């Protein structure tokens, strides 16, 4: 659950800061998720989130953790250099866009809006739950303007 994810985030952020290593948060929202929930039910929405999470786990080899942090939001904690992350994030976005996810006999095609934040954008320990909530709300606003894109913020590394 969210508590376990926050514990991992806390540890990873502290370690990255201590080691001077880059760390990134890749936040993903399924576009038009509320429509899917309204038309097909929450069980379908939950299944779609699990499928998208599986795509991320497969295509983000440097992900330390992938977790659900909101009704339609996933976050991956990713280590490694910015260039590799840029390539793998685009691959993950494109893979979700091209995937056909079958749930209950129906085929779904979804897109995701991604937001990538570097370590310097992540607050000190103890406030990560509020931070993720704030970022998720900001991402919802960005997604309304244009979905199926990657927004890069805080990419100066450590």
Secondary structure, 3 states (H helix, E strand, C coil): CHHHHHHHHHHHHHHHHHHCCCEEEEEEEECCHHHHHHHHCHHHHHHHHHHHHHHHHHHCCCEEEEEECCCCEEEEEEECCHHHHHHHHHHHHHHHHHCCEEECCEEECCCEEEEEEEHHHCCCCCCHHHHHHHHHHHHHHHHHHCCCCEEEECCCCC
